[in-house]
Amino acid sequence: MRHLRIALIAIVAIVLAHLGDGWAYHHLARPDVYNHDWGRLFRSIGFLPLWLIAALALGLTQRRWRSALLLALVPTAGGLVCEVIKILVRRERPNLHAGQYFFRPFTDRFLKTTDFGMPSSHAMVAFSAAWVLCRLYPRAWPVWIGVACGCAFTRVEAQAHFLSDVTVGAVAAWFLVEVIWRRWAPVASEQAA
C-alpha cells in the first residue's frame, strides 16, 4: 500500500510540474543565476565528482565503507539511468525552443544526449545523493533535500530545464534509491543514528 501511495504522489507531482512548465519558464527565469556564488554552489550539488569525493571522505574518516560505496554508486547510477531516459524521451532543453516542448526524432543523432533536458542530470544526481543520505543520516533530511531542491531550482532558473525535467529527475532518483537500498543497505552496525 505504501508503494502505491508513493507512486500516486509521484504521478501527481509530475503532472503538476508539466502543467507549471510554461509558467516556471517565463516567471522563474534568472539567466545570471550561475554568476552568483549561491547559484554555483547549488549547481555543484548535481556534479557527480562532488559525491565521489564525499564518499571517499566518509569511508576514510568514519570507516563506513558500505555507506561510502552507496554514496558513490547511487549518484553514479542515477546519472547513468538519467542518460538512458533522455535517449528514450528525447525532449530538448527549454532554452533551445523558447520554452516550448520539442522532441528530437529517433533518426537524429540517436545516442547524443547533449541538448536533451528530460530528465535533468544535475537534479537526478543531486536527488540520488540526497535520497541515499536521507537513508544513511535521516536526522539531517532537511539539509539533504534542501540542497537537492536548490540544485533543481537553479536549473529551472537558468532555463536549462523545465520544472518537469527536475521533478522527473527527483522522482526517478527516489525509485532508484528504493531499489538499490533493498539490496545494498548497510548493516545496522554501520548505519548512522
C-alpha positions in Angstrom: 0.0 0.0 0.0 2.9 2.4 0.8 4.4 2.0 -2.6 1.1 2.6 -4.3 0.6 5.8 -2.3 4.2 6.9 -3.2 3.6 6.1 -6.9 0.4 8.1 -6.9 2.2 11.1 -5.3 4.9 10.8 -7.8 2.5 10.8 -10.7 0.6 13.8 -9.3 3.9 15.7 -8.8 5.0 15.0 -12.4 1.6 16.1 -13.8 1.6 19.3 -11.8 5.1 20.0 -12.9 4.2 19.6 -16.5 1.2 21.9 -16.0 3.6 24.5 -14.5 6.3 24.3 -17.1 5.3 27.3 -19.1 4.7 29.5 -16.1 8.0 28.5 -14.5 10.0 29.1 -17.7 8.6 32.6 -18.0 8.4 33.7 -14.4 11.3 31.9 -12.6 13.9 32.8 -15.2 17.1 34.1 -13.8 19.7 33.6 -16.6 22.6 35.0 -14.4 21.9 32.5 -11.6 25.4 30.9 -12.1 27.1 34.3 -11.8 26.4 34.2 -8.1 28.2 32.0 -5.6 25.0 30.5 -4.2 23.9 29.5 -7.8 27.3 27.8 -8.4 27.1 26.1 -5.0 23.7 24.6 -5.7 24.6 23.6 -9.3 27.6 21.7 -7.9 25.3 19.5 -5.8 24.4 17.9 -9.1 28.0 17.4 -10.1 28.9 13.7 -9.7 32.6 14.1 -8.7 31.5 16.0 -5.6 29.7 12.9 -4.4 32.6 10.6 -5.2 34.9 12.9 -3.1 32.3 12.9 -0.3 32.1 9.1 -0.4 35.8 8.8 -0.2 35.9 11.2 2.8 33.1 9.2 4.5 35.0 6.0 4.1 38.3 7.3 5.2 37.1 9.2 8.2 34.3 7.1 9.6 35.2 3.7 8.2 31.7 3.3 6.9 32.8 1.6 3.7 29.4 0.2 2.6 27.8 3.6 3.2 30.6 5.3 1.3 30.1 2.8 -1.6 26.4 3.6 -1.7 27.1 7.4 -1.7 29.5 6.9 -4.7 27.5 4.4 -6.6 23.9 5.7 -6.2 24.5 9.1 -7.8 26.6 7.4 -10.5 23.8 5.0 -11.2 21.4 8.0 -11.2 23.5 9.8 -13.8 23.6 6.7 -16.0 19.9 5.9 -15.7 19.2 9.6 -16.5 21.1 9.3 -19.8 19.1 6.2 -20.8 15.8 8.0 -20.0 17.0 11.0 -22.0 17.7 8.8 -25.1 14.2 7.3 -24.8 12.2 10.5 -24.0 14.3 12.8 -26.4 12.8 16.1 -25.1 15.2 19.0 -25.7 16.1 21.8 -23.3 13.6 24.7 -23.0 16.0 27.4 -23.8 16.6 25.9 -27.3 12.9 26.4 -28.2 11.8 29.5 -26.4 10.1 27.4 -23.6 8.2 25.1 -26.0 8.4 21.3 -25.9 10.4 19.8 -28.7 11.2 16.1 -29.1 14.1 15.2 -31.3 13.4 12.3 -33.8 15.0 9.0 -33.1 16.6 9.2 -36.5 18.5 12.4 -35.5 21.7 11.6 -33.5 20.2 8.7 -31.7 22.8 8.4 -28.8 23.8 12.0 -28.4 22.1 13.5 -25.3 23.8 16.9 -25.3 20.7 19.0 -25.8 18.2 16.7 -24.0 16.6 18.1 -20.9 14.2 15.4 -19.7 15.2 14.5 -17.0 17.8 16.8 -15.6 21.1 15.1 -15.0 22.0 17.6 -12.3 18.7 17.1 -10.5 18.9 13.3 -10.8 22.4 13.1 -9.4 21.6 15.6 -6.6 18.4 13.8 -5.6 20.1 10.3 -5.9 22.7 11.5 -3.3 20.0 13.3 -1.2 17.7 10.3 -1.0 20.5 7.9 -0.1 21.8 10.4 2.5 18.3 10.5 3.9 18.5 6.8 4.5 22.1 6.9 5.9 21.6 10.0 8.0 17.9 10.5 8.5 18.1 13.3 11.1 19.7 15.6 8.5 17.0 15.0 5.9 16.0 18.7 5.6 19.6 19.5 4.6 19.9 16.8 2.0 16.5 17.6 0.4 17.1 21.3 0.7 20.4 21.3 -1.2 18.9 18.9 -3.9 15.9 21.2 -4.3 18.3 24.2 -4.5 20.2 22.4 -7.4 16.9 21.7 -9.2 15.6 25.2 -8.7 18.7 26.8 -10.2 18.4 24.5 -13.3 14.9 25.9 -13.8 16.0 29.5 -13.1 18.8 29.1 -15.7 16.2 27.9 -18.2 18.3 24.9 -18.8 15.4 22.6 -17.7 11.7 22.6 -17.4 10.1 22.2 -14.0 9.0 18.8 -15.1 12.6 17.8 -16.0 13.8 18.3 -12.5 10.7 16.8 -11.0 11.1 13.6 -13.1 14.8 13.6 -12.0 13.8 13.8 -8.3 11.1 11.1 -8.6 13.3 8.7 -10.7 16.1 9.1 -8.2 13.8 8.2 -5.3 12.7 5.0 -7.0 16.3 4.2 -7.9 17.4 4.6 -4.3 14.4 2.5 -3.1 15.6 -0.4 -5.4 19.2 -0.2 -4.5 18.6 0.2 -0.8 16.7 -3.0 -0.6 19.7 -4.9 -1.9 22.6 -3.0 -0.6 21.6 -1.3 2.6 24.4 -1.1 5.2 24.3 -3.4 8.1 22.7 -2.0 11.2 26.1 -1.6 12.9 27.3 0.7 10.1 24.2 2.9 9.8 24.3 6.3 11.4 21.8 7.2 14.1 
